Amino acid sequence: EARRILGIPEKYKYFILSYGGSMGAEKVNEAILKVMKNVTGGRSGIYHTHATGAIEKEICFGAFSEMGLEKHENLQLLEYIYDMPTVMAAADVVISRAGASTCNEIAASGTPCVLIPSPNVTDNHQEKNARALSDRGGAVLLLEKDATPEKLLQLILDLLADKERYSNMRSVLQSISVPDSAERLCDIMEDLAKKNAR
């Protein structure tokens, strides 16, 4: 249903979603554009959407054009994704940074992922977020220093080929997710308010 809403043709068996955050991530964008050029561009059966982020938009769109990637109908380059729940629900694999919100969205959707934590954050918290998922088998952790296009490509193809691992990742992510967390917090606050009112 999500793919129908997004207008992704049925001929594509797999949908890869990649992004580096709302502002963008230079290293992620560079690697993804090379993956698009060398693998996903023109590849039958794969549809690939990448969001560049605001700061990286002009550089990425220029490189996308210079690489001749506009000719491939299975590649989509955007600045920003405005309907992340629908896009993530449609995706087979997500490649992204590992901010707290992103990790929660991925867990809620149960979408197997490759996480490339930013090394430029306070207390290295993105790597800790990524390890919270990868240590349980819910994600693949790829440090930015190791995020070459070749390594990223191999991880994607391995994930799509290993059905058992893919299914296990979905199960792990869904077990981690707490989709009714807002309701639970509201219930706790209501209980506390009632106790204080007595």
C-alpha positions, -999 to +999 in steps of 0.1 A: +000+000+000+028+024+009+045+017-025+012+024-043+008+057-025+044+067-035+038+056-071+067+031-071+061+007-101+053-029-093+081-041-115+106-032-087+111-060-063+132-040-038+131-004-026+162+010-010+159+042+011+189+062+021+195+096+038+219+114+060+195+135+080+177+168+074+209+188+069+227+161+050+259+141+056+288+146+032+304+111+036+270+093+033+260+113+003+293+106-015+291+069-008+254+066-018+259+085-051+287+060-060+264+031-051+237+046-074+262+050-102+278+016-100+250-006-088+214+005-084+213+029-114+195+010-142+194-022-122+162-041-129+143-049-098+157-022-075+142+013-069+164+037-049+155+069-032+181+091-016+176+123+004+206+147+003+197+171+032+195+208+029+232+217+031+243+191+006+215+196-019+232+216-046+265+196-045+246+162-047+222+173-074+251+186-094+270+153-090+239+133-098+236+151-131+273+149-139+273+111-133+244+108-158+221+093-131+191+113-142+185+089-171+177+061-147+140+059-138+147+037-108+167+065-090+151+093-071+171+122-055+153+144-031+164+172-007+141+160+021+115+133+028+083+148+041+063+116+046+089+094+064+063+069+078+050+060+044+084+060+027+099+038+055+070+014+053+076+010+016+114+004+020+131-030+021+164-016+034+172+018+050+207+033+050+210+063+074+227+080+103+218+068+138+201+096+156+176+087+183+146+097+163+158+078+132+165+046+153+130+048+168+114+053+134+133+023+120+124+001+149+087+011+146+086+003+109+107-029+114+128-021+084+162-038+082+189-012+080+226-002+077+234+025+102+263+049+096+266+069+129+280+104+127+313+106+145+308+143+150+283+143+178+284+147+216+297+117+235+296+096+203+259+090+210+250+079+175+273+050+176+258+040+210+223+042+194+234+021+165+250-005+188+217-008+208+201-021+176+231-039+160+241-058+192+206-074+192+207-082+155+183-055+144+208-034+123+241-035+106+266-010+120+290+006+096+314+032+110+318+062+088+356+055+083+347+021+068+317+034+047+332+029+013+308+025-016+321-010-021+315-020+015+281-004+016+271-021-016+282-055-003+262-050+029+230-041+010+233-071-014+241-095+015+210-082+034+187-087+005+201-121-003+199-136+032+162-141+038+166-156+072+188-128+085+165-102+070+134-118+086+152-120+120+162-083+118+125-074+112+115-094+143+142-079+165+133-044+155+096-049+161+103-064+195+124-033+204+098-008+193+072+006+217+046+020+194+022+030+221+048+049+242+029+082+240-002+065+254+018+048+282+034+082+292+000+098+292-014+070+314+015+075+339+010+112+340-027+108+346-021+083+374+004+107+390-020+136+387-048+116+403-026+106+432-014+142+438-050+154+437-061+132+466 
